[in-house]
Amino acid sequence: MTAGLFISAPASGAGKTMVALGLMAALRRAGLAVQPFKNGPDYIDPAFHAAACGRPSLNLDSWAMARARIAGLASAAAGADIVIAEGSMGLFDGVAVPGAAGNGASAELAAMAGWPVVLVLDVSGQAQSAAAVALGFAHYARDLAPGLNIAGVILNKVASPRHEALVRAGMARAGLAVLGALPRRADLVLPERHLGLVQAEEQAGLAETLAALGAFVGEHVDLAGLRLAAAGGFAPASPLPVPPPGQRIALARDAAFSFVYPHLIEGWRRAGAEICPFSPLADEAPDANADVCWLPGGYPELHAGRLAAAHHFRDGLTAFAQTRPVHGECGGYMAMGAGLVDAAGHAHQMAGLLGLETSFAKRRMHLGYRQAELITPMPGYGAGAQLRGHEFHYATILRQSDAPLARVTDANGAQIAEGGSRRGHATGTFFHLIA
């Protein structure tokens, strides 16, 4: 059982990702094997974790995953010296109706694992008042989240030594440990786009940025104190099976199609499946010897012109779908459709396996957990299967002419009109499968 820490914050935007990455890099530089995890549905942050730690980062989600599945995935920490898990949104933020093991909140996962929480506080515009925020979180944890321990705080965006002294005085009065104080650094930032950070694989100089973050955090954070505060962990457990969509899986994988969870890929491999990656952006067709093709989500809207011009890819995908299943999630689903309008209003022809037409010219955010009951089979799952996942995109549906794939509800049980599509061997959904 590997002890760990859970990096969280009162709200999004406080700097927890930058702090988590800096801690991972600093601890790794100190010679520790660091196992990263991410709470909730997120494709982007775990890729940065993996770059910082040199180990795959796995998503753990109490709404979508049963406790046994979470414990099995947490066994990835075997052999590591410490776990650093990054939260999502604010510490207690989750959905109203519990799911497979809980409501998806970071506090719930931290309590489940016994990992003490390090609260990252953006103290810009505050002094002693920051302690009132942190003390409120500590009291709330004691009252409503038994087993949750807040080990201390890391102050972020400290303006000056005087500012730091005032904030520290408030924390001392509240009885809260200050584990670090990070001065403002406008140069240590990671670029963002509409779904979050620009993907790790797209960033030149990422290794240098992570090294600088590690040095910065190592200088201003009490790493020895953090290591002493680490605790908890899941008892050793075997990962639960993940049904693969096929024995030999042609998996689209490039800058346009990268949103697939590592635990699914590893589960497919553990079940004996072979993964055959190909790049639509490089105009590659799916492996003709594969028995299923899977198009993950990603950013087809940023590469719509290249995808429209990738005739070998489109012809190969069309031929594949004549005899074997092709499934797309979100971005992959849109690429399987008839057309896509980019943010500038330009229309692009897509593969045409489904009648879906989407547009980014008028963006509308679709966000939230999804539960789906399959009306007809999709690769890996039969009709009637209950799937849990999430939806996060900005596309507007212009036309959708095919039969629905599933009956879909949100986390509160409310019906979602968009139930995916099916036509022949082609299926697709806007929701990303988690479990």
N, C-alpha and C positions, 0 to 999 in steps of 0.2 A: 504494500500500500504506500503510494508516493504522496508525501505531504505537499500542499500547495497553497496558493493565494488566489483570491478572486478580485480582479481589478474592476471597480465599478465607479459610479458617479451619481449625483442627484438627477442629472438629465443628460441628454445627448448634447454634444458640443463642448463638454467640459475638458476634453483632451485625453480621455481614457485610452483611446487607440494609440496615440503617440506615447503615452506613459507606458502602456503595456509593451509596445515594441521596444522602447528604450530599456525597460527592465529585462526583457528577454535577451536583447543584445548584450547588455551589461553583464548579466549572469553567465551567459555563454562565454563571454570574453574572460570571465573569472574562472573558467574551466568547468562549469557545471553543464550537465545535460538537462536541458529545459524542455518539458513537454507542454505545448500550447493547446488550449481549447477555446472555443467560442460559444457563448450562450446564444441559442436561438438561430433563426434562419439568416444566414449571411454567407455569400460566396466570396466576397472580396477580402475582408479582414484576414481570414485564415491563410490566404496566399502570402500575405505579408508576415504573418506569424511563422509560416514555414521557412520563409527566407531568413528571418531573424534567428530561428532556432535550429535550422537544419533537420527538422523533424516535421512530418505532416501534422497539421492542426485539424482537429475534428470538431464538428458542431454537436452540441448536446442540447436537447430541446425537450423540456418537460411537458409541453402541450402535445407535441407530435409523437414523442417517443415514450414507451413504457419504461418504468424504472429499470427493468432487467436489461433493456437495450442500452440505456444510458450507462449502466454499470459495465456492460460488455465493451462498449466503445471506450470507456475510461481506462480499460486495461491497456490501452496504448501507452500509458504512463509507465508501464513496467520497464525497469532499467534506467529511468530518468532520475535525476537528483531532486528535481523540484517541478511542480506544476504551476504554470501561470495561465489562469483562465480569464478571458476578457468578457465582460458583461455586455448587454445591449440596452440601449435607452437608459432610463433611470433605474436604480437598484430594485425598486418594488413594482416597476411597470410590467403588467401582463394583461391578459384578456380577462373578461368578467366570468366566463364559464370555464371551469377546469377541463383539461383534455385527458390524454393518456395517463400522465402522472402528475399533472399540475397545470398551472396557468401560464407557464412560459417565462415567468419573471426570473431575473438574475438572482434575486434573494432566495428564491425557492431552490434553485440549483446549488447555490453556495451552501445553504443549510443541508441539503440532501448529501452533499459531498463532505461537509465539515470543513470546507476551505474558508479561512478567515477572509473578510472583505477589507480591502484597502480602498478607501473612498478618495477619488480624485476630485478636488475642488477647484473650480475656476474662481479665484479670489479677486479678479479685477473688479474694481468698483466697490470692494468690501474691505473691512478690517476685522474688528472683533465680531461683527455680525456673521462672519463665516462660521464661527463656532456654534452659533445658534442653529444654523442649517445642519451642521454635522451632528450636534447633540440631538436634534429632532430625529435624524435618521437612526442614531443609536438607540434612542428610546422606543421608536417605532419598531425596530428590530427586536428588542427585548419583549415588547408587548405582543406583537403579531407574528413573529417568525422565530419560534423556539428553535434553538440550536444555531442560530445565525450569530456570528461573532464579528464585530467590526474592530479590526486590529489597530486601525489608525488611519490617518489621512496623509495624502500628498498634496501639497499646495501647488497650484499651477498658475502661471501668468503673474508671478510676483513682480511688483513694479520697482522695488528698491529695498535696501536693508531695513529702512525704517518701516516700510509696509510689512515686511516679513515679521519684524519684531512685534508689531501690533497684532497681527493675525495669530502668531504663536502665543501671545499673552492671553488672547481669548480662548484658544484651545487648552492652555494650561488650566485656566479657570474652570473649563468644562470637563477637565479630566481626560482629554483625548490626546493620544500620542501623535506627534507630528513626525512622520517617517521620511519626509523630504520636502524641499521647497525649490521649485523650478522657476528661475527668472524668465521673463518674457524673451522669446527668441523668434522673431519674425522670419528668420531664414530657415528654421527647421520645420518645414511644412511639407505635406504631400498633396499633390494636385487632386482636385475632385471633379466629378461630372454628375449627371443627374441621378445615378443609382448609388452614389457613394464615391469612394476614392477611385482614381484611375487605377486599373488593375496592375498588380505587381509586375507581371511579365511585360507590360508596356513601358515601364519606367526605366530609362537609362540612368545609370549611376545609383541604382537602389542600394547596392552593397555599401557604397560610400555614405549614403544618407543614413542607413541603419547603423553603421559604425559611428557616425557623428551623434546620432540619438543615444546610442549606448554609452558613449563617452560623457555626454551631457548629463544623462540620468545617473551614471555612476559617480559623477562629481557632486551631485546635489541631493542624492537619495541615500539613506542609510541601508545599504545592501545587507550588511551583517544583521541589522535589526529585522529586516524583512525576512531573512532566512530563518531567524529564530522564531518569527511569528508564524511561519508556515506550519500547517497542521492538516489533519483530516485525510481524505482520500477514500476511494471506493475499494471494498474488498475485491480480490482477484475474481474475475468472472469471464466466462467465454462469450465472445460476441454472438449475438443471435443471428440466425441465417437471414440472408437477403436473397429473395428469388431473382435470378438473373433473367433479363428479357430474352436471352438466347444463349446458345453454347459458344457461338463466335459472333461478337458484337462489333459492328462497324460504328465507331464513335466519332462524330464530328468534333474536332478539337483545334481551335485557333483563336485569334483575337475576337472573332464574331460569335464563337460558340464555346464558351468556357465555363458556364455555370452548371457544374455537376458536382454533387457532394462526394468528397473523398470516401466517406463510409459506404456509399453505394458501390463505387468502383471496387473498393477492397472487398466488399461483401460478394460482388459478382465473381471476383477472382477466387475468393475462398470457396465458392460453390463450384469452381472448376471452369468458369467461362474464360474465354480468351478475348482480350480487348484489342481491336484493330483500329488505331486512330487514323483519321484522314482530315485534310484541310480543304474545306470548300473555298476559302479565299485563295488558295493556291490552285484552284480549279481541279481538285482531285475528286474522283468518284469514290463511293463506298466500295470496300473490298467485295469483289464479285463472289468470293467464297464464304462470305458471312451469311448467317441465317437471320439476322435482324439488323436494322440500322436505327441509331438513336441520335437525334439532333438536340443537344442541350440548349438552354437559354444563353443569353449573352447580349451582344450589341449588333444585331443585323442592320439596325437603322443607321449606324455609323459607317457601314460598309455596303449599303444597298446597291450602289452602282457596280461595285466589283462582283457582288453575288449575281446581279442581273447579267453580267458579261461572262460569268463562269459557265459556259455552255457544256463543257465536259462534265462538270459536277451535276448540273441540272439534268442532262441526258442520262447520266449514270444513275442518278437517284430515281428518275422516272422508270427506267428499266428495272431497277431493283424492286420498286414498289409493285411491279406487275405480278410478282410471284412471292414476295416476302414482306414481312411487316416493316414499316417505317413509323417511328414515333418521334414527335417533337414537343419540347417543353418551351413555352413562352417564346423566346426569340427563335428557337428551332421551329416551333409551330407557325410563327409568322413567315419564316422562310419557306415552309411547305405550302403556303397559301398562294393565291393567284397574284397578289400584288401588294406592294408596300409603298406608302407615301412618306418620304423623309421629312425632317423638320423644316426644310426649305420649301416644301410643297411639291417636290419633284416625285413623280410616280415611277416605280421600278417593277419590272416583271419578276416574280418569284417562281418557284418550281411548279406550281399549279397542281399539286397532288390533292389539295383541298380548295374549297371555294372561298376561303377566308381572305378578306382584304382589310388592311390596317393602315392607320395614318398616325404620324407623329407631328403633323402640321399644327394640330390643336391638341396639345398635351393634356392628358387627364390621368392623375395618379390612381392606380389600383393597388391596394396594399392590404395584406392581412392573411391570417391563417385560413386554410381551406380544408374541408373534409369532403371527400368524393366517394360516391357509391357508383361503381361502373355499371352502365347499362349493357354494354357489350365488352368483350375482352380487349385488352391492350397488351403489348408485350410484357410478359412476366406475371400477369394477373388476369383472372377469369371474371366473367360477368358476376356482379354482386360483391366483388371485393371492396373492402373499405380502405381507402387510402387517406393519408394525412400529408399535407404539404402547405405551401404558402404561395401567394401571388404578389408580385411587385413589378409593375411596369407602367409606362406612360402612354401606351398606345390606345387609340380609339378604333373601335370596330366600324368599318364602313359597310361591310357585307359579310354574311356568314350563311352559306346556303346548304350546308351538310347537316346530317342527323347528329344529335348530341352524343357525346361519348359517355357522359356521367351526369348524375344528379349531384350538384355541388352546393354546400352550405358554408357559411362563415363560422367563426369560432363561437358565435352565440346561437348557432342553429338556423340563422336566417337564410332563406334561399338565395343563391347567386344565379342570375340569369344565364351567365356564360358557363356552359357545361362542356366545352371542348367540341371536337368534331371527329367524325369517322366517315371514311369513304374507301371502300375496298380494303386494301391492306394498310391504308394510311390512317393514323390516329394522331391527335394532338390536343394539348391543353394549355391554358394560360397558367395553371398552377404547377409549381415545381414539387416533385415528389420528395418527401423526407422519409416516411415510414409507412 
